[in-house]
Amino acid sequence: MKFAKNVLQIITGIGACLTLCAGKAMALTVQEGAEIARAEGMPAELIGDNGVFTQLTSIALAIVGALSVIMLIWGGVRYIISGGDSKKITDAKNTILYAIIGLIIAVLAYAIVRFVLNTIGSYSTPETDEAALQIITRFIA
C-alpha cells in the first residue's frame, strides 16, 4: 500500500513537471499572451478610466448597492408585517441597520480603491509599465 502511494506521488510529480515544461516551451511572452487572450472591445489597460480594475469596482459597487436597497426594502416589509411583536421588530431594524452599514462600507471601499488606482495611475508611465512587465516575465520564466 505504501509502495503504491509512493509510486503514485512520483508519477504525479513527473506529470506536473512535464506539464510545466511543455507550458514553458509553448508559451509566448507575457505581453503577447495578454494581447491574444483579450477579447475584442476589452480594455487594454488595467488602471485608468477605462481600465479593468475600474470596471470591476464599478460593477461590484452596483451589485452591493442593489443588494443593499433590496435588503432595506425587505427590512421595511418585515417591520410593517411584524404585527407589534418585539422580536420581529428588532430583527427588521437589524436588517435595515446592517443594510445601511453594508452600503456605507461598500462606498468607502470603492473610494479607497479609486484613490489607490488613481495614485497608481498617476505614477504609471510606459517605462514603468515595461519595467514591471520585465520583472513579471523574469519571475514567471
Buried (B, 14 or more C-beta within 10 A) or exposed (E): EEEEEEEEEEEEEEEEEEEEEEEEEEEEEBEEEEEEEEEEEEBEBBBBEEBBBBEEBEEBBEEBBEBBEEBBEBBBEBBEEBEEEEEBBEBBBEBBEBBBEBBEEBBEBBEEBBEEBEEBBEEBEEEEBEEEBEEEEEEEE
